[in-house]
């Protein structure tokens, strides 16, 4: 005999009190949200829909128009939806009669939104779930099968529809989610009160815009205390960056110094989260003299700092400083994400001018060819870039939250709506997670630099075509003949594996393309002591990515040791370890420095 769980009757007094408290917290949240609108300049003009909303309407409207011009296809599409719902009604009726019935629509294996048992065992919620899946997949099919629209418009429509479908999921709402109903009744609504309180706090933290927390803000994460703690010294500083030299842990080190160029759209300590996950600490332990750029968190004073500024005042200035600190005129270098794109540009400039001081390059999830750049291209057509440039012109920079939101939108169910439900409906503080703390530690982008990057990389793809101009010099990656280690990750939404694969063909020298498991961050930060994912190696890039993978060799464990063997083979000579601050450059302060602590 089986027994079903029965939900106890709620405490009416407690429910009433919590309903009253919920309204109070709602009022507070509304007040915080409306506060920016009291600005006199805002009130002068009637509110208009944000340009992003207008673009969504235009894009999806274009798809709808293409269907309406062919009445026969429209009728067929409607019939297809009707047939699916007739099947669903029949299946649901059978279930209410106590009969077994096969579902019409099943969630994907990785979709955790409908994991609670009652989404399947309760016919009502099963009907809601399947209705949602049928309708959303039907709408996605309309976009995929629309005739007569260009691929960029189709791509934008797919992206926008994914955001809408994610937002309208029945798993996001109390009355259509069996787990949330039980949770709310069990707590007599106290969860909603806590959630509304967190909502107000997060709107206030976002200065009038909702900034969804992804980790516990009281977890005690602090840069320089329990994050970014690898010992070292800041040995150089200018307007754009601080240069950190890390303290050796071996008696001898490889003679050729190593420079890390992190992305400026995030802070460098993703490579030094904590001792167990630190790629930087591991590199030091292998006997490398590691230098790392820590970019400034720019403000209006940096508005005119462009891509050339980041190259000359960033990478080139760092190499100059390394020469003073070590006496070496040549370096090996690694670039992560857009830091890698900047490194590739610098390599092309050095090849064009003959100033070849970088002798090998490691690219970590880096794009140099943006043909297959993924969903971020949605934000990089002429209309979107002009909108971003207009915003940056007002302040001289792009707020860091803009990029953070764009990255979250690449995986809305995982990175937005799961936290909305957990925080504001369940009333639970998210778990402490150092990686997501780093993800929320946003940085701004200078107007000139970000505009150049969007236009030359995402919009016009000039670097891959040999057409990029920087400092009146035409850059050609085919002239870059130094050895290249090009790491991609299989599930990367920011620098797709295909994009990195195609980019490998743009260089003029030997390229070792390596494919790691997981995504943009977890695939890179995969330490040998506790590896979660393997990697694939297959020699030079040729043919299609699928063909390369099918012929590649899979290795269990971290790619880090394989990479170090590649690097050491090029220049194995060792010298006595170098102590930061004791040579030509005195210490300006301990790592991780001051720039990394600047908040956006």
N, C-alpha and C positions, 0 to 999 in steps of 0.2 A: 504494500500500500504506500503510495507516495503522498506527500503533503506539500501544498504550495504555501509559499510565504504570504502572509496577510499583512497589509500595512495597518498599523495601529491608528486609531482615530487621533487626529491632531488635538493638541491642547488649545482649546478655543481662546482662553485668556492670553496664552503666550502668542498665539497667532495674531490676535488683535493688537497686542502691544508691538509685535514686530511689523505689522502692517503700518502702524503709526510711525514707527522709527524709519521704515522704508521710505515713506513720504518725506520725512525730514531730510534723509540722506539724498533723496532725489532732488529736493529743493536746493541742497548745497551743491550737488553736481551741476544742476542747471545754472546756478549763480556763477560758478567758476567758469563754465563754458561761455556764458554770455558776457563775462567781464570784459574781454577784449573789444566787444562791440560798443562799449561806452565811449570809445575814442571818437572825438569830434569829426575827424576826417572820414571815419567809416560811416558815420550817421548822415553825412552830407548827401550821399548818393544811395538810391535804393539798391538792395542786394541783388546781385546777379549770380546765376549758376557758375560755379568754378569752370574754367576752361577744360579741365579734365573731364567733367561731366558732359560738356558739350561734345567733346571728342568721342566719348563712349556712345552717345546718341547718334552722332554722325556715322560712326563706323558700323554699328549694328543696324542702323537705318539703311546703309548701303547694301548690307546682306539681305535685309527684308525686301528691298526694291528688286533685287535680282530674282527672288522667288516670285514676286507678284507679277512680273512681266510674262510669266509662263503659267497660265491658270491650270493647265493639265498637271504640271509638276507640283503645284501648290495643293491641288486636290489629292494627289498621290501621297504627299507628305502628311496631310491631315488624316488620310485613311490609315496610314501606317501607325500614327499615334493612337487613333481610335481602336485599331485592332489590338494593340498592346494593352489598352485599358480594358477592353472587353475580356481579354484573357485574364487580366488581373482580377476583374470582378468575379469571373467564374472560379478562379483559384481561391479567392477569399470566401466565396459562398460555400465552397466545398469544405473549407476549414471550419467555418461556423457550424457545419453539419457534422463535424467530428471526423471528417475524412482527410486522409493524407493528400497533399497536393504539392507538385513541384513549383518552386518560385518562378516568376516570369523574369525578374531582374535580380541579380545577385551583386553585392558590393565587391569591388576588387579586393584581392587578398591583403594588400597593404592598407586598405581603408579601415582605420580603427574607430571611425565615428559611430559605427553601428555594432560595436563589439558586445554591448550589453545583451544578455540572453533574451530579454523581452522584445527586442526588435524582431526576433524570429518566432518566439513562442506565443506572443500575443497577436492574434489576427489583426487587431485594429492598428497597432504600431507597425506590424509587418506591411499592412496596406499603405500606411503613410510612407514608410521607407521605400517600398517599391514604386509608389507613385512618383516620388522625388527622383529616383534613379531613372525611371522610364522617361520622364519629362526632360531631365537635364541631358540625358544621352541623345534624346531626339533633337534637342536644341543644338547640341554640339554637332550632330550630323548635318543640320541645316547649314551651319557655317562651313563644315568640311566639304559639302557637296554643292555649294553655291557656284553657279557659273558666272563667268564674266567679271570677276573681281581679281585685282592684282594680289600677288602673294603677301605683300606687306599688309594690305588691308585685311586679308584673311587671317594673318598672324595676329594682328591687333584684335580682331573680332574674337578669335579663339581665347586670347589672353583676358580680354574684358569679360567674356562670357564665363570664364573660369572663376573670376572674382565674384560675379553675381551669383553663380551657382553655389559657390562656397558660402556666401553670406546667407543664402536662403535655405540652407540645409535644415531639415527639421531637428537635427541634433543640436542646433544652436538655441532652441527655444524651450522654455519650461513646459508649456502645454502640449508639445508634440514630441517630447523626449521622455520615455518611461523612466529612465535613470534619474533625470532631473526632477520629475514629479515625486518619485519616492524620496529622493534626497531632501526636497523641500518640505514634504510632509513630515519626515523624520525629524527635521530641525525646526518645525513650526515656523518656517520662513526666515529663521535667523541667518541662513546662508545668503539670502537676498539682501539683507541689511548690510552684512559684511561686504558683499560684492559691490553694493552701491557706494559704500564708504571708500573702497579701493578705487572705484571708477572716478569719484571726485578727486582723490589724491593723484591719480594718473593724469587726469585732465589738467590739474594744477601744475604737476611736474612738467607737462608739455606746453605750459603757458597758453592754455586755451584750446590746445589740440590734444586728442587722446593719444597718449604714449603707452601702449599696452606693455605692462611689465612681464618679462619672461623669466625672471629669477627673483629670489627673495632679496629686496633691497637692504634688509637687516642682517644679511648672511655674513657680513664682516669682510667682504672682499676689498682689498686695498692694494693698489699698485705700489710696489716697493716694500710691502710688508709680507703678503702671502701670494702675490702675483708679481711677475717680472723681478725675480730675486736673484738671478744669476749674477755673481759679483763682477764688477767692472767699474770703469770710470768714464765720465764724459771728457773727451780730450779735445773737442772742437765744437764750436757753436757759431752759427750765423743766423740771418733772419728766417731761413727756411728749415733748418735742421740742426739737431745735435748729433754728434758722432760718438757712439759708445765703443770703447775698446774693452773686451772682456778679459778677466784675469785668468791666466793659464792654470791648468790642473795637472799638467805633465811637465817633465823636466826638459823635454825637447819638443819643438813644434815644427810643422812644415814651413819651409822658408818663405813660400809665397803667401802673403796675407790674404784673408778672405773677407769680402764686403757683402753684406746683406742689404738689399734695397726693398723695403716693405712697401705695401700700398699706402698711399696718402689718404685714401678714403676710409681706412681703419688704422688703429694704432698697432705698432710693431709687436706688442707683447703677445699676440696670438702665437708667436714662435717661442715664447718664454712664459707660458701660463703659470706653470708651477714646476718644481724640480722633476716630477715624474713624467711630465709631458713636454719638457723644454727641448726643442730642436737645437736651440742655441747652446744650452748646457751640454748636450750630447756632442755637438761639433767641437766644443772646447775640449771635451774629454778624449776626443780622437787625436788631439794634437794640432788643432788649427788656431791660428791667431785671428780671432773673429772680431770684426768691426760691424756695427749695425747702425744704420741711419734711423733716427727718431724724428719724424716730420713735425713741424710746428702745427698747432691747431689754428688755422689762419683766421683773421678777422678783416675788417675793412682796410687795414693798412697793407694787406697783401693782395688787394684786388687786381693789380697789374702783373702779378707774378704768373708767368705763362709756362708753357711746356719747356721752352728753352731755359727759363730760370731754374726749373726743377732739375734739368740736366746739368747746367753749369754750377749752380749753387748747391746742388744736391750731390749727384754722383761724381762729377768732376772735382768739386771741392773736397769731397770725401777722399778721393784717390790722392789728391795733393797732400791732405793731412796725414794719410796713412804713410806716404813717403817720408814725411818728417818724423813720424813716430817710429818707423821701422827701418828706414833707410832703403826700402824696396820701391822700385819704380813701377813694378807690375803687380797686378792683383788677379785673383779669381773672384767671380762675383755671382750672386744669386738674386733673382728678382721674383717677388711673389705677386701674382695677380697684376694689377696695373703698374706695380713697381717693376714687374718683368717687362711690361710694354715699354716703360721708360728706359729700362736697361737695354732693350733691343734697339731703341732709337739712339741711345748713346753709342752702342756698338757700331751702328750704321754711320754715325757722325765720325767716330774714330777711324773707321775704314775709309771714309771719304777724305779725311784730312791727314791721314797718315800717323795720327797720334794714338797708336794702338797699345794702350796700357792695360786693357782687360784681356787676359790670355785664355780664359775659359768662362763659359756662361751656363748657369743653371737656371732654368725657368720653371717655376712652380705654378701650375694652373694659370698659365699666361697665354694671352691671345696676341698675335701679331697680324693675323688675317681674320677679319671680323665678318666674313661672308656667312658663317654659320654660328653667329654669336648668341643665339638663343633668345629667350623672352625679353632680355634687357633692350633689344632692338626696338621693342614697342615704344620705348621712351625716346627714341633717337631718330624720328623723322623731322622734317623741316619745321612742321607746326609745333611739335613738342619741344624742340631745341629752342625755338624762338621764345616760347613761353618760359622756359628755364632761364634763358639769357635775360629776359625782362625782369624776372624775379631777382637774379643776381645783380643786375644793374642798380637796384635800389639800395643794396647793402654792400656790394662788392664781393659777396660770397654766397654759396649755396648752403643752407642749413644742413647739418649732418643728418637730421631726422628724415630728410627727403630721400637720401640714399638708403637709409636703414629701412624705410617703408617699402621702397622699391624692391629690395632684396627679400623682404618678408613676403611680398606679393608673388614672388616666384613659387612659393609653396604655401598658399594661404591657409589650407586646412591644418597644416602642421604648425605654422609659425604665427598665425593670427587667430583663427577661430577656436583652436583648441585652448588657447590661453584666455580668450574672451569667456568661454564656457567655464573653465576652471576658476578664473579669478572673480568674474562678475556675477555668475549664476550659482556656482557651487560655493562661492565665498572662500575659496582656499588660496592661500599664498603659494605661489609656485615654488618648486624645490630649488635649493641653492645649486647653481650651475655656473662654474667659472667661465665657460665658453660663451654662454649667453650674457653674462655680465660684460664680457669684452664686447660682444656684439652690440650691446646698448650704449657702450662708451663711444659715442659718435664723434666724428670730426667733420669740420666744414671743408668746403672746396673753394679756392680762389676763383673768381669769375673768369679771368683770362685763361687760366689753366684748364678749367673744366669745359669751357666752350671749345677750346682747341681739341681737347680729347674727344668730346662728343662728335664734333664735325669731322675730324680727320680720321678717327678710328671707326666709330659706329656708323656714321652717315656716309662718308665718302671712301673709307677704307684705303686711304692714300699710302699707308706704310707698306701694305702687302703688294701694291701696284708699282712701287718704286717712284711714287709721285709726291711723297711728303717733303715739304720744304721747311727747313728750320735754320734760322740764321743765314738765309740766302744760300743754303746748301741743299741740294737734292739728295735724299737718302735712299740707298738701295741695299736691302738686306742681302742680296746675292753677293755683295762684296764682303760680307761678314764671314770669315773663314775659320774663326776659332772654334774649338770643339764645343758642342752644345748638348746639354742634358735637358730634355724637354719632358717634364712630368705632367700628365693629365690624370684625371680621376673619372671613373666610369659614370658616376651619378651627378656630375657637376652641372648645376643649373646656371652658373655665372660664366664659366669658361668651359663650354661643352667639350667633351673628349674629341668629337669630330673637328671642332674648331682648332684645337691645339694640334691635332693630327695634320690638318691641312696646312697649318702654320709652319710645321716642321719642314715643308718643302720650299719655303721661302729663303732659307739660309744657304750660303755658298759653301759651307764647310760640313764636316761630319756631324750628324745629329743622332743622338740616342734617344728615341722616343720610348717612354716607359708609361704604362697605364696602371694606376693604383686603384684599389677598391674604394668604395664609398664616394664622398662628395668633396666639395671645394675646400673644406676645412679638415674634416675627419680623415680624409684620404691623405692629407699632407701631414697632419699631426698624429702620427701612428708609430709611437716609440717601440724599439725592439724589445724592451723589457716586458711590455704588455701589448703585443700587436693584435689588432682587431681584424685587419684586412691583409690580403696578399697583394701581389702585383704581377704584371705581365711584361715580358721583354721579348723583342722580336727583331732587333736589328734595325736597319734603315727603313724609313717610311716609303712604302710603295703600294700601288693598288688602292683598294678601298679599306676603310677602317675595319669593316667586318672581316675581310680577307686577312688583314694583319692580325686581328685578334684570334681568328681560327688557327693561324699558324704559330702564334706566340707561345712562349713557355711561361706557365704559371708558377710562381714561387710563393710559398706560404710565408707569412711574416712581413715585417717592415721593409720598405724600400730603402731605408736610410743606409744600411751597410753596403748595399749594392752601389748606391750613389757615391759613398765615400771611396770605395775601391776605384770607381771611375775617375774621381778627382785626384786621388793620390797617385794613380798611374801616370798622370800628366807631368807632375812635378814633385817627386818623392823626397827630395833633399830636405834634411832637417837641420835646425839650428837650436841653440839654447833658447828656452822659453823667454818671451818678452813680457815684462811687467808694465801694465798701463800707467802712464804718468811719470815714468822714470827715464824716458828717452827725450826726444826733441819736443814733445808736447806735454806740458804739465796738466795735472788733473784739474778740471773745472767743477768737480763734484762727483759723487758716487752715482753709479747706475741705479735706477733707469733714467735719471736726469729730471729736468723740469718740464720740458715740452709735453711729455707723455701725460703729465698730471693736469694739463689744461682741459677744462670741460667746455663742451659746445653749448 
